[in-house]
């Protein structure tokens, strides 16, 4: 189980990693300069949204030329795409190492993922606010598709966790394949409900309410699928 979980984590992180060739010039910068540029970009997009954000303002705050910004990211959409991937990667990289390595209970593992992600999101308010804004903003089609890919990757990671379900915990007559599908569908639909409902904010109360609601769904599934 541990090897399977590590494989799922590695696959997720590789999918979220910024393309080293596409952003090679930016990734070669020293950490201080990279962070200065990222901070300026995050602040501008959070304050004004994608459509009204100004690359002139970003370059002025970051202390670089507009030519350099375009060399690093190609265009405003390229910069925004990098920020989406970097924000998601940072949150995931802080969450995954802290997950329990051994548990026979898939529901406990999913709950641990959710609770840890909440804790990390609250520790990364800039990245969290940016991703919430991205989910709710009208974006160009290319960026909407990229965001959808990230959501799908996270969904695939949950699917891989669910596939670790211990068949011995299931009620007699419940097929593992069907149980796995049911759990994955509930997690997917609940994620869609949260992302489309405008319920996310970068505060503890909002996240805890969502986690508690998901817990109720998972508890109902556990009672229906597991032996008593």
N, C-alpha and C positions, 0 to 999 in steps of 0.2 A: 504493500500500500504506500509506503514511504517513497519508493522509487517512482511509482505512478504519480504521486502528488508533486514530486520534484520535477518530473517531466512536464506536467501541466503548468507549473509555475515558470519553468524555463521558456515554454512555448509562448506564454502570455507576455513575458518580459521582452522576448525577441520581437514580438509583434508590435510592442509599444515603443521600442527603441527608435530614436531618430535615425534616419538613413545617413550613414556615415559619408556617403559620396555626395548626396544632395546638399548636406550641410557641412561639408568638410572644412570650409574656410572658417566658419563660426566655431566649430568644435575644436579647432586648433588654437583658439584664443586662450589666454590665461583665465583662470576661474573668476578673478575679480572683474575683468572686463565683460566676460559672458554674463555674469550676474547683473552688472549695471545695465546692460542692454535689455535683459529679460525683465528686470524691474520696471524700466521705462515703458516697455511694451505692455506688460500686464497692467500697469497703472492706466495707460492711455485707453486700452480696450475696455477695462472695467468702468472707467469714468464716462466714456462716450459711446461704447458699443462698436461693433465692427464697422458699420457703414460710415459713421462720423469720425472714427479714429483717424488721426493724421500721422503719416510717417514723418512729416517735418517735425512735429512735436516730439515724436519718439526719438529722433536723431538728436534734437536739441537737448533733451533731458539726458540722453545716454552719452552725449559728448562725442558723437561720431558723424561722419558725412552721410548724406543720403545715398551716395554711390556705394559706400561700404555696406550699408544696410541691405541694399539690393544685391550686392555681391554675396552676402551671407545667406539671404533668404529668397532672392529672386523677385519677390513682389510682396504686397501686403498680405495676400492670401497665403503665400508661402510662410511668412512669419507667423500668421495665426495658426496654421497647421502645425508648425513646430511647437508653439506654445501649448496646443491641445495635447500633443503627444508627450511633451515634457512634463506637463502637469499631471497627466494620468500615470506616466511612468514613475514620477516621484512618489505619488500616493501609493502605487502598487509596490514599489521597492521598499517602502517603509512598512507595509502591511504583511507581505508574504513571509519574511523571515520569522515573524512572531507567531505564525499559525501552529497549532498543535501538530506534532509529527505522527502521532499514533492515536487513532480513535476509530472504533468500529461503528460509531453512530454518525451517519452522514448529516443528520439534522443538527447535531451538536457542532459539527465542523462548519456547516453553512452559517449557523448563528455566530460562531467564532469569527468567521470571515467578515460578517456584517458589523459586529461590535468593534473589531479591530480597525476596520475601514473608517468607521465613525470616529474613533479615537484619533486616527491619523489625519483624517480630513479636518478635524478641529485644530490639529497641530500645524496644518498647512493651509491657513485661511485664504491666502492669496490664490493658490492653485485651485482650491475648492470653489471659491467665488467665481473664478474665471470659468471653470467647467460648468457650473450652474448657469452662468450667463450664456455660455455656448449652447447648452441644451435648449434654452428658452428663446434665443435670438433668431431672427431671420438671417440666414447665412447664404452665401452663394452655393449653388448646387454642389460644386466640387468639395467644399468644406462640410456640407451636410452629409455627403457620402462618406467622407473621412471620419466624421464623428460617428456615423452609423457603424463603420468598421470597428471602431474602438469599443462601442457598446456590444457588438457581436463577439469580439474577442473576450470581453469580460464574461459574456454569457456562455461562451465555449469553455471557459475556465470552470465556471460553476457546473456545467454539464460533465466535465471530467471528474470533478469532485463527487457528483451524484453517482457516477458510474462505479465508484468505489463502495457502493452500498453493500453491506454484509448480508448475504442471502439468508443467513441463519437467524437474523432478527425479524424477518418477515413472517406474517401470519401464514398458516398453511393454506395453500391454494393461490397465494399471491405470487405471480411471476415477477422475477427481478426486473426483466426488461420493461414490463408495464409500469412497475413502481418507479423505476428510473425516469421514464417518460413523464409520468404524472408530476413528480417532484420538479423536474426541469421546466415543465410547462407552467407550473404555478410560479416559480421564481422568475421566469421570463415575462409572464403576464403582469406580475406585480411590479417588476422593473419598468415595463411600459406604462403602467398606471401612474407610477411616481413621476417618471420623466415627462409625461404628457400632461400631468395635472397641475404643474406650477407650484408644487408643494415644498420644493427644496429651498432651504435658506441655509446660510453658513452659521447656524447657531445650534447649541446643544439640544434645546427643546425640540426643534424640528426633526433632527436626526433621530433622537430617542423615540419620538412618536412613531416614526416610520419603522424603526427597528422593533418596537413593541407590537405594532400591527402585523409585521411579517412573522414575528414569533407566534402569533395566534394562528396564522395560516399553517405554519410548520407544525405546531402542536396538534392541530386538527388532522393533518396528514399523518403524523406519527401514530396517533391513536387509531387511525383507520388502517394503516399498513403494517404496524409492528405488532408482535405478540404482546399480550398484556402481562 
